[in-house]
Amino acid sequence: MSELDRIMSAAPVIPVLVIHRVEDAVPIAEALVEGGLPVLEVTLRTPAALDAIRAMKSVPGAIVGAGTVLNPAQFDSAVAAGSEFVVSPGLTDALGKHAAGARVPLLPGVASASDIMRALDHGFTRLKFFPAMASGGIPALKAFASVFGQVRFCPTGGIGLETAPDWLAIPAVACVGGSWLVSAGAVERHRIVEQAKKAAALR
């Protein structure tokens, strides 16, 4: 089993996190892990993101990665911060070539057949389908899966607790990404744990 397969099979849902305050990072990670979701994607959308990744690494059981990585420089910064995996919303030749020789795996984003073919050219068979709903939803992913049988997907974007089971029922889907688990603002530990438990029970 590859490292990405191990990560993608650890739980049915990967929380997609936007961390604004470093002090929230550990409590959020602890609550999600307690609820049964060990794989955490911290998006590089805020100044606090890299420090949040460093902080979350201290949480027992947490598998911490970086999301919204757009270029090789951000890839290297994410790895230096301790990321165990890297997620990008798309794939450029520069990022693909850079990640091919890295010790930390990349889960690149795709939204079309051409995107998937480009990813395969770079050797990637584990892909993020993003933005999932805006890119055609379940019918589109089923069509891609019928053509690209070697690919396993992590659909992300517009998926919630109610619709996640429909995605997870597709054999080509290894897991889904979700931003619904942690709301903006105050960190409510009990709520996060309960949301995580519901998500972890989906498979």
HUCORDA-V329550 format. One record per residue. N is the residue number from 1. RES is the residue in three letters. OMEGA is omega in radians with two decimals (* if undefined). Layout:
n->N res->RES omega->OMEGA
n->N res->RES omega->OMEGA
This chain:
n->1 res->MET omega->3.12
n->2 res->SER omega->3.13
n->3 res->GLU omega->3.12
n->4 res->LEU omega->3.09
n->5 res->ASP omega->3.10
n->6 res->ARG omega->-3.11
n->7 res->ILE omega->-3.07
n->8 res->MET omega->3.13
n->9 res->SER omega->-3.09
n->10 res->ALA omega->3.14
n->11 res->ALA omega->-3.12
n->12 res->PRO omega->-3.09
n->13 res->VAL omega->2.99
n->14 res->ILE omega->3.09
n->15 res->PRO omega->3.07
n->16 res->VAL omega->-2.91
n->17 res->LEU omega->3.00
n->18 res->VAL omega->-3.05
n->19 res->ILE omega->-3.13
n->20 res->HIS omega->-3.11
n->21 res->ARG omega->-3.11
n->22 res->VAL omega->-3.10
n->23 res->GLU omega->3.10
n->24 res->ASP omega->-2.97
n->25 res->ALA omega->-3.09
n->26 res->VAL omega->3.09
n->27 res->PRO omega->3.11
n->28 res->ILE omega->-3.14
n->29 res->ALA omega->-3.14
n->30 res->GLU omega->-3.12
n->31 res->ALA omega->-3.14
n->32 res->LEU omega->3.11
n->33 res->VAL omega->3.11
n->34 res->GLU omega->-3.13
n->35 res->GLY omega->3.07
n->36 res->GLY omega->3.11
n->37 res->LEU omega->-3.05
n->38 res->PRO omega->-3.07
n->39 res->VAL omega->-3.01
n->40 res->LEU omega->3.11
n->41 res->GLU omega->3.12
n->42 res->VAL omega->-3.09
n->43 res->THR omega->3.13
n->44 res->LEU omega->-3.12
n->45 res->ARG omega->-3.12
n->46 res->THR omega->3.09
n->47 res->PRO omega->-3.08
n->48 res->ALA omega->-2.94
n->49 res->ALA omega->-3.07
n->50 res->LEU omega->3.08
n->51 res->ASP omega->3.09
n->52 res->ALA omega->3.10
n->53 res->ILE omega->3.12
n->54 res->ARG omega->-3.11
n->55 res->ALA omega->-3.09
n->56 res->MET omega->3.13
n->57 res->LYS omega->-3.12
n->58 res->SER omega->-3.09
n->59 res->VAL omega->-3.13
n->60 res->PRO omega->3.09
n->61 res->GLY omega->-3.10
n->62 res->ALA omega->3.02
n->63 res->ILE omega->-2.93
n->64 res->VAL omega->3.10
n->65 res->GLY omega->-3.13
n->66 res->ALA omega->3.08
n->67 res->GLY omega->-3.11
n->68 res->THR omega->3.08
n->69 res->VAL omega->-2.95
n->70 res->LEU omega->-3.03
n->71 res->ASN omega->-3.11
n->72 res->PRO omega->-3.14
n->73 res->ALA omega->3.10
n->74 res->GLN omega->3.08
n->75 res->PHE omega->-3.12
n->76 res->ASP omega->3.11
n->77 res->SER omega->3.13
n->78 res->ALA omega->3.12
n->79 res->VAL omega->3.13
n->80 res->ALA omega->3.13
n->81 res->ALA omega->3.10
n->82 res->GLY omega->-3.14
n->83 res->SER omega->3.10
n->84 res->GLU omega->3.04
n->85 res->PHE omega->-3.11
n->86 res->VAL omega->-3.13
n->87 res->VAL omega->3.10
n->88 res->SER omega->3.14
n->89 res->PRO omega->3.12
n->90 res->GLY omega->3.14
n->91 res->LEU omega->3.00
n->92 res->THR omega->3.10
n->93 res->ASP omega->-3.13
n->94 res->ALA omega->-3.13
n->95 res->LEU omega->3.14
n->96 res->GLY omega->3.13
n->97 res->LYS omega->-3.12
n->98 res->HIS omega->-3.08
n->99 res->ALA omega->-3.09
n->100 res->ALA omega->-3.12
n->101 res->GLY omega->-3.08
n->102 res->ALA omega->3.12
n->103 res->ARG omega->3.14
n->104 res->VAL omega->-3.05
n->105 res->PRO omega->3.09
n->106 res->LEU omega->2.99
n->107 res->LEU omega->-3.06
n->108 res->PRO omega->3.14
n->109 res->GLY omega->3.08
n->110 res->VAL omega->3.12
n->111 res->ALA omega->-3.08
n->112 res->SER omega->3.09
n->113 res->ALA omega->3.12
n->114 res->SER omega->3.09
n->115 res->ASP omega->-3.12
n->116 res->ILE omega->3.12
n->117 res->MET omega->3.10
n->118 res->ARG omega->3.12
n->119 res->ALA omega->3.12
n->120 res->LEU omega->3.09
n->121 res->ASP omega->3.13
n->122 res->HIS omega->3.08
n->123 res->GLY omega->-3.11
n->124 res->PHE omega->3.09
n->125 res->THR omega->3.06
n->126 res->ARG omega->-2.92
n->127 res->LEU omega->3.03
n->128 res->LYS omega->3.07
n->129 res->PHE omega->-2.98
n->130 res->PHE omega->-0.22
n->131 res->PRO omega->-2.89
n->132 res->ALA omega->-3.10
n->133 res->MET omega->-3.12
n->134 res->ALA omega->-3.11
n->135 res->SER omega->3.07
n->136 res->GLY omega->3.05
n->137 res->GLY omega->-3.07
n->138 res->ILE omega->3.12
n->139 res->PRO omega->3.13
n->140 res->ALA omega->-3.11
n->141 res->LEU omega->3.09
n->142 res->LYS omega->3.11
n->143 res->ALA omega->3.10
n->144 res->PHE omega->-3.09
n->145 res->ALA omega->-3.13
n->146 res->SER omega->-3.13
n->147 res->VAL omega->-3.06
n->148 res->PHE omega->-3.01
n->149 res->GLY omega->-3.10
n->150 res->GLN omega->-3.03
n->151 res->VAL omega->2.97
n->152 res->ARG omega->-2.98
n->153 res->PHE omega->2.92
n->154 res->CYS omega->3.12
n->155 res->PRO omega->-3.12
n->156 res->THR omega->3.08
n->157 res->GLY omega->3.13
n->158 res->GLY omega->-3.13
n->159 res->ILE omega->3.12
n->160 res->GLY omega->-3.11
n->161 res->LEU omega->-3.08
n->162 res->GLU omega->-3.07
n->163 res->THR omega->-3.11
n->164 res->ALA omega->3.14
n->165 res->PRO omega->3.13
n->166 res->ASP omega->3.10
n->167 res->TRP omega->-3.08
n->168 res->LEU omega->3.11
n->169 res->ALA omega->3.13
n->170 res->ILE omega->-3.08
n->171 res->PRO omega->-3.11
n->172 res->ALA omega->-3.13
n->173 res->VAL omega->3.14
n->174 res->ALA omega->-3.12
n->175 res->CYS omega->3.04
n->176 res->VAL omega->3.03
n->177 res->GLY omega->-3.09
n->178 res->GLY omega->3.10
n->179 res->SER omega->-3.06
n->180 res->TRP omega->-2.98
n->181 res->LEU omega->-3.12
n->182 res->VAL omega->-3.13
n->183 res->SER omega->3.11
n->184 res->ALA omega->3.13
n->185 res->GLY omega->-3.05
n->186 res->ALA omega->3.11
n->187 res->VAL omega->3.14
n->188 res->GLU omega->-3.00
n->189 res->ARG omega->-3.08
n->190 res->HIS omega->-3.13
n->191 res->ARG omega->-3.12
n->192 res->ILE omega->3.13
n->193 res->VAL omega->-3.12
n->194 res->GLU omega->3.10
n->195 res->GLN omega->3.13
n->196 res->ALA omega->3.13
n->197 res->LYS omega->3.14
n->198 res->LYS omega->-3.14
n->199 res->ALA omega->-3.12
n->200 res->ALA omega->-3.10
n->201 res->ALA omega->-3.08
n->202 res->LEU omega->3.11
n->203 res->ARG omega->*
